[in-house]
Amino acid sequence: MIPAQLSGPVLSLYRVVVGALFLCHGAASIFGVLGGNRGSGAAVPFATWPGWWAALIQLVCGALVLVGLLTRPAALLASGSMAYAYFTVHQPHQLLPIQNGGELAALFCWSFLLVAVLGPGSWALDSALARRRAAPAEPAPAPASVPV
């Protein structure tokens, strides 16, 4: 059994890896880097539906999930976008992900849903901001008395 104190850091590492991979997909499609759109080396044409918008979601949500900022809403949007991709692009061809090439969409969908439900883990900007808000304010130092 894994010690309880490791659950936050392990969840954080999982979130970072999934966010980084998603960010890379978005960057590849929008900027044509890292092999570009589906290995073609080309960027998706600006504002084309749905490819460019999906890539923008991948880029922005991937970055937010990576750093752990607005993690739950970003992960939920990313999960939904991958569910949409699976059911509109992959599933019409065959029923199972292994048959229709939708394994990655299915994995991203469920991975982001897990992050949306469990939260960002302890190593996240969201967690740091929550700790900062919960910390009691330090009293202001007493003003130095001036001799008269």
Secondary structure by P-SEA (a helix, b strand, c coil): cccccaaaaaaaaaaaaaaaaaaaaaaaaaccccccccccccccccccccaaaaaaaaaaaaaaaaaccccaaaaaaaaaaaaaaaaccccccccccccccaaaaaaaaaaaaaaaaaccccccaaaaaaaaaacccccccccccccc
